[in-house]
Each structure stands twice: as C-alpha cells, then as structure tokens.
Amino acid sequence: MRWQLLLVALVAGVGCCGRGGKAGNQPPVEAEANQMDSSTDDKNGTSGDAAATGPAPAAGEWTRVEIRDAGVSIEHRAGWATLEEKQLVYQRFSNEGAISVRWGDDATIEYVLAHTGMGSGSTRAIEADESTTVDGLPARRVKLRVTAPPVRGTHPTGDPVRVFVFIGFAVAGTPVLLGYRSPASELPAVEPLLERVLGSVRTL
C-alpha cells in the first residue's frame, strides 16, 4: 500500500522546511517513483534523477530545518534533493535511497510492520525491534530487510535487497515517523550520514 510520499515533501498549506531553515507555504513537489513506501520496496531497482552520494560535507553543509506540523526540527544535508508532500518531507541520497520525516495517523511503527515489504512476493526479515528515545521522548525503532523476488524474463537492475530503518514516536499527540531506506549495497557508505540525521531530530 503506497504511502503517498519518498526514504517526501510538504504541500502548500503545510508549514515546513526548505534548505535555509523555516519556510512558509510552497507549491507541491511531485513525488518520484522510488519514495519510501511499501509499493516500491518490492522492485529490483528503477532509474531516476537523484543527487549522488558523495563525500561527507563540512559542518556548514548541514542545515537545521523546522517541520512545524510534525513538531520537530532536523538536519538536512546539502547536495541531497529535498522533496515535500502532504505530511511528508524527505531527502533522496541516491536513485533508490531516501530519508524522511512523516507525521499523521499512519506514521506509526504498526503501520510500517503491516505494510512495508509485504507485497509482490517479497521476503522480509525484522532485524531489530527495540525501545529508544528521540529528544527525550519514548520511541520505538525497527530495522527491516526486504528482498524482492527474482524477475523472470527480464534483466534485473539494481540491488534486490532493501534495508529500512524506522523510528516512531509522538509529539503532542501527533504520531511522527522518522526513517530511511537504502539498497543494502549502498548502506555501508551512507549509514553514518543517515544515522546522523536521525540523531539530529529535536522537538520544537
């Protein structure tokens, strides 16, 4: 079931972020095919425009932005495309990888476990499910590994294995879901940057 994202941007009327910090209403940005949703996690890979993963930026290349409707602020990395949709903000670090903040009724770990990696013959393993905190708030963190089935009659592209990490918590009663998705082959190089972003979240 698709998350209307994607590893995602605010629509007009949602107070959120841009790369300079606070921002007001912005025109909606059309989501791209490989967003962090359960419909694309079954694919063996797709093409598309995205900022390539590069060397870690200097301190000045990290910008703190506020996502007011989610009640949090988070660091964004310069050079990663920032996309916005309704109740969703995300950055893409590669064609198949993204990191996001989502909020609303379905922004929960329960929703993730019910939908991510559950379709089209994929196999899913829950590698971690543990309690944690986000800026002092109780939270739950899960890590999933989803493997797409073999593709018959075509030449598969990309990495069929996707790793998902999600952290769910609530701010003033609003469910908030942090998370990223990455091809397993890309994760070792980018994981420190992704974990930095997750660890940067602060409540407003």
C-alpha positions as CSV (number, residue, x, y, z in Angstrom):
1,M,0.0,0.0,0.0
2,R,1.5,3.2,-1.2
3,W,2.5,5.9,1.3
4,Q,1.9,8.9,-0.9
5,L,5.4,10.1,-0.3
6,L,9.6,9.3,-0.8
7,L,13.5,7.2,2.0
8,V,8.7,13.3,0.5
9,A,7.8,16.9,0.7
10,L,5.3,19.4,2.1
11,V,2.3,20.6,0.0
12,A,1.1,24.2,0.0
13,G,-0.5,24.9,3.4
14,V,1.9,22.7,5.4
15,G,4.4,24.8,7.3
16,C,7.8,23.2,6.8
17,C,11.2,23.4,5.7
18,G,13.5,24.3,3.0
19,R,17.2,24.4,3.0
20,G,17.5,27.7,4.7
21,G,15.5,26.8,7.8
22,K,11.9,27.9,8.3
23,A,9.7,28.2,5.3
24,G,6.2,29.1,4.5
25,N,3.8,27.6,2.1
26,Q,5.4,26.2,-1.1
27,P,4.0,24.7,-4.3
28,P,3.7,21.0,-4.0
29,V,6.6,19.0,-5.4
30,E,5.7,15.9,-7.3
31,A,6.9,12.7,-5.6
32,E,9.2,10.4,-7.5
33,A,8.8,6.7,-8.2
34,N,11.2,5.4,-5.6
35,Q,10.0,7.0,-2.4
36,M,9.9,5.3,1.0
37,D,6.7,3.4,0.5
38,S,5.6,-0.2,0.5
39,S,4.8,-0.2,-3.2
40,T,8.4,0.5,-4.4
41,D,10.2,-1.7,-1.8
42,D,9.4,-4.7,-3.9
43,K,11.2,-3.5,-7.0
44,N,14.6,-4.6,-8.1
45,G,15.6,-1.1,-9.0
46,T,14.5,1.8,-11.0
47,S,16.1,4.8,-12.7
48,G,15.6,8.4,-11.9
49,D,17.3,11.7,-11.2
50,A,18.8,12.0,-7.8
51,A,21.8,13.6,-6.1
52,A,24.6,11.1,-6.0
53,T,26.1,10.1,-2.6
54,G,29.4,11.9,-2.2
55,P,32.0,12.7,0.5
56,A,30.7,13.8,3.8
57,P,30.1,17.6,3.7
58,A,31.7,20.1,6.0
59,A,29.9,21.3,9.1
60,G,28.5,24.3,7.1
61,E,26.8,22.0,4.6
62,W,24.4,20.7,7.3
63,T,21.3,22.9,7.7
64,R,18.7,22.6,10.5
65,V,15.2,23.0,9.3
66,E,11.9,23.1,11.1
67,I,8.9,20.9,10.2
68,R,6.3,22.7,12.2
69,D,3.3,20.5,11.6
70,A,5.3,17.5,12.8
71,G,6.6,19.5,15.8
72,V,10.3,18.7,15.1
73,S,13.4,20.1,13.6
74,I,16.0,18.0,11.7
75,E,19.3,18.4,9.9
76,H,19.3,18.3,6.1
77,R,22.4,17.6,4.1
78,A,23.4,19.9,1.3
79,G,23.5,18.1,-2.0
80,W,20.6,15.7,-1.3
81,A,17.4,16.6,-3.2
82,T,14.7,17.7,-0.7
83,L,11.1,16.8,-1.6
84,E,7.8,17.6,0.0
85,E,4.3,16.2,0.1
86,K,1.4,16.2,2.4
87,Q,2.6,15.2,5.9
88,L,5.9,14.1,4.5
89,V,9.4,15.6,4.0
90,Y,12.3,13.6,2.6
91,Q,15.7,13.8,1.1
92,R,17.0,11.5,-1.6
93,F,20.6,10.5,-1.4
94,S,20.6,8.2,-4.4
95,N,18.2,6.8,-7.0
96,E,17.0,4.2,-4.6
97,G,17.7,5.7,-1.2
98,A,15.9,8.3,0.9
99,I,15.5,9.5,4.4
100,S,12.2,11.1,5.6
101,V,10.0,12.6,8.3
102,R,6.3,11.6,8.1
103,W,3.5,12.5,10.5
104,G,-0.2,11.8,10.9
105,D,-2.4,8.8,11.7
106,D,-0.5,6.3,9.6
107,A,3.0,7.5,10.7
108,T,3.5,4.6,13.1
109,I,5.6,1.6,13.6
110,E,2.4,-0.5,13.5
111,Y,1.6,0.8,10.0
112,V,5.2,0.1,8.9
113,L,5.1,-3.5,10.1
114,A,1.7,-4.1,8.5
115,H,2.7,-2.8,5.0
116,T,6.4,-2.5,4.3
117,G,7.8,-5.4,2.3
118,M,4.6,-7.4,2.4
119,G,3.6,-7.4,-1.3
120,S,4.6,-8.9,-4.6
121,G,6.3,-12.0,-3.4
122,S,9.0,-10.1,-1.4
123,T,10.5,-11.7,1.7
124,R,11.0,-9.6,4.8
125,A,13.1,-10.1,7.9
126,I,12.8,-8.0,11.1
127,E,16.4,-7.5,12.1
128,A,15.7,-5.2,15.1
129,D,12.7,-4.0,17.2
130,E,13.7,-2.0,20.2
131,S,12.8,0.9,22.5
132,T,14.7,4.1,22.1
133,T,14.2,7.8,22.7
134,V,14.0,10.9,20.4
135,D,15.0,14.1,22.2
136,G,13.9,12.5,25.5
137,L,10.5,11.2,24.2
138,P,9.9,7.4,24.2
139,A,10.2,5.9,20.8
140,R,10.3,2.5,19.0
141,R,12.9,1.6,16.4
142,V,12.7,-1.2,13.8
143,K,15.1,-2.4,11.1
144,L,13.7,-4.4,8.2
145,R,15.5,-6.2,5.4
146,V,13.3,-6.7,2.3
147,T,14.3,-8.9,-0.6
148,A,12.5,-8.7,-3.9
149,P,11.7,-11.9,-5.8
150,P,13.6,-12.8,-9.0
151,V,12.3,-11.2,-12.1
152,R,11.6,-13.6,-14.9
153,G,12.1,-12.8,-18.5
154,T,13.9,-9.5,-17.8
155,H,17.3,-8.5,-16.7
156,P,17.0,-7.3,-13.1
157,T,18.6,-3.9,-12.3
158,G,19.9,-2.5,-9.1
159,D,20.1,-4.3,-5.7
160,P,17.1,-6.5,-4.9
161,V,17.7,-6.1,-1.1
162,R,16.5,-3.0,0.7
163,V,17.2,-2.1,4.3
164,F,14.6,0.0,6.1
165,V,15.0,1.8,9.5
166,F,12.1,3.5,11.1
167,I,11.7,5.3,14.5
168,G,8.2,6.0,15.7
169,F,7.2,8.4,18.4
170,A,4.6,11.1,19.2
171,V,4.9,14.9,19.6
172,A,2.0,16.5,21.5
173,G,-0.2,13.6,20.5
174,T,0.8,13.6,16.8
175,P,2.4,10.4,15.5
176,V,5.8,11.0,13.9
177,L,7.8,8.5,11.9
178,L,11.5,9.0,11.0
179,G,13.1,6.6,8.6
180,Y,15.3,5.7,5.8
181,R,15.5,3.1,3.0
182,S,18.7,2.1,1.2
183,P,19.8,-0.6,-1.1
184,A,21.9,-3.0,1.0
185,S,24.9,-2.5,-1.2
186,E,24.8,1.3,-0.6
187,L,24.2,1.3,3.1
188,P,27.8,0.8,4.4
189,A,28.9,4.0,2.7
190,V,26.0,6.2,3.7
191,E,24.8,4.8,7.0
192,P,26.9,7.2,9.2
193,L,25.2,10.1,7.5
194,L,21.7,8.7,7.8
195,E,22.2,7.9,11.5
196,R,23.5,11.5,12.0
197,V,20.2,12.8,10.5
198,L,18.1,10.5,12.7
199,G,20.0,11.6,15.7
200,S,19.6,15.2,14.9
201,V,15.9,15.4,15.5
202,R,14.7,17.8,18.2
203,T,11.2,18.7,19.3
204,L,10.0,22.3,18.8
